[in-house]
C-alpha cells in the first residue's frame, strides 16, 4: 500500500549528512547548508508530504515549500552547489 498519509517520517538524517558532507539538520542560512537541506526536501517530497518533511526538520510547511521550489529553480539553471548536492543524494531510496 503506500506510506501513511500524515504519519511522521522515520528517516535518520545522518544518512544525508554522510552523503552530502554537511549537517542538513543544522539551522543556518549559509548557502551550502540551505542548498543541501533543500535537496533533501526535494528528495523526500517524492515520497512524503511537505507537512511530514516540516515535522522531521522542525520547520513550517511554508519553509519546506520554499526550499523545494528553490531547489527546482537552482537545478533548472544548473547551479553548481545544487547540481552537486542533488547528484550525491538523488539515488537514495526513501
Helices and strands as residue ranges (DSSP letters): H 14-20, H 31-45, H 50-57, H 61-76, H 80-89
